[in-house]
Amino acid sequence: MPSASGPSFDPAAEYAKGVAALQAGDFRKAERALGNVVKVAPRDANALYLLGLSKAGGGDDKGAVKA
Protein backbone atom coordinates (compact mmCIF):
# COMPACT_ATOMS: atom_id res chain seq x y z
CA MET A 1 0.00 0.00 0.00
CA PRO A 2 1.50 3.38 -1.00
CA SER A 3 2.40 5.89 1.65
CA ALA A 4 0.02 8.81 2.13
CA SER A 5 2.97 11.19 2.13
CA GLY A 6 4.76 9.66 -0.87
CA PRO A 7 4.30 10.57 -4.51
CA SER A 8 1.23 9.30 -6.36
CA PHE A 9 3.46 8.16 -9.22
CA ASP A 10 6.48 5.95 -9.73
CA PRO A 11 9.54 8.21 -10.14
CA ALA A 12 11.43 5.57 -12.14
CA ALA A 13 8.51 5.20 -14.54
CA GLU A 14 8.22 8.99 -14.85
CA TYR A 15 11.95 9.21 -15.60
CA ALA A 16 11.60 6.59 -18.34
CA LYS A 17 8.57 8.43 -19.76
CA GLY A 18 10.54 11.67 -19.76
CA VAL A 19 13.50 10.14 -21.58
CA ALA A 20 11.21 8.51 -24.17
CA ALA A 21 9.35 11.79 -24.70
CA LEU A 22 12.62 13.68 -25.18
CA GLN A 23 13.78 11.13 -27.73
CA ALA A 24 10.46 11.51 -29.56
CA GLY A 25 10.72 15.31 -29.50
CA ASP A 26 7.66 15.73 -27.24
CA PHE A 27 9.16 18.38 -24.97
CA ARG A 28 5.97 19.20 -23.04
CA LYS A 29 5.39 15.58 -22.07
CA ALA A 30 9.07 15.24 -21.14
CA GLU A 31 8.90 18.39 -19.01
CA ARG A 32 5.85 17.11 -17.11
CA ALA A 33 7.34 13.70 -16.45
CA LEU A 34 10.80 14.95 -15.49
CA GLY A 35 9.27 17.71 -13.37
CA ASN A 36 7.59 14.99 -11.33
CA VAL A 37 10.92 13.24 -10.86
CA VAL A 38 12.62 16.45 -9.71
CA LYS A 39 9.84 17.01 -7.14
CA VAL A 40 10.84 13.82 -5.32
CA ALA A 41 14.57 13.88 -6.16
CA PRO A 42 15.51 17.57 -6.40
CA ARG A 43 19.25 16.84 -6.41
CA ASP A 44 19.20 14.19 -9.15
CA ALA A 45 21.69 15.63 -11.66
CA ASN A 46 20.46 13.49 -14.56
CA ALA A 47 16.82 14.44 -14.04
CA LEU A 48 17.72 18.12 -13.70
CA TYR A 49 19.82 18.01 -16.87
CA LEU A 50 17.07 16.30 -18.85
CA LEU A 51 14.47 18.71 -17.45
CA GLY A 52 16.64 21.58 -18.68
CA LEU A 53 16.88 19.97 -22.12
CA SER A 54 13.12 19.54 -22.29
CA LYS A 55 12.54 23.17 -21.30
CA ALA A 56 15.08 24.40 -23.86
CA GLY A 57 13.55 22.20 -26.54
CA GLY A 58 10.16 23.68 -25.76
CA GLY A 59 11.51 27.22 -26.09
CA ASP A 60 11.70 28.05 -22.38
CA ASP A 61 15.32 29.19 -22.25
CA LYS A 62 14.97 30.92 -18.87
CA GLY A 63 13.38 27.81 -17.38
CA ALA A 64 16.16 25.71 -18.85
CA VAL A 65 18.79 27.81 -17.12
CA LYS A 66 16.94 27.51 -13.79
CA ALA A 67 16.67 23.72 -14.13
Protein Blocks (a to p, Z undefined) as FASTA:
>chain_A
ZZfkbcfbdfklmmmmmmmmmmnopaklmmmmmmmmmmmmmmlmklmmmmmmmmmmnopa
mlmmmZZ
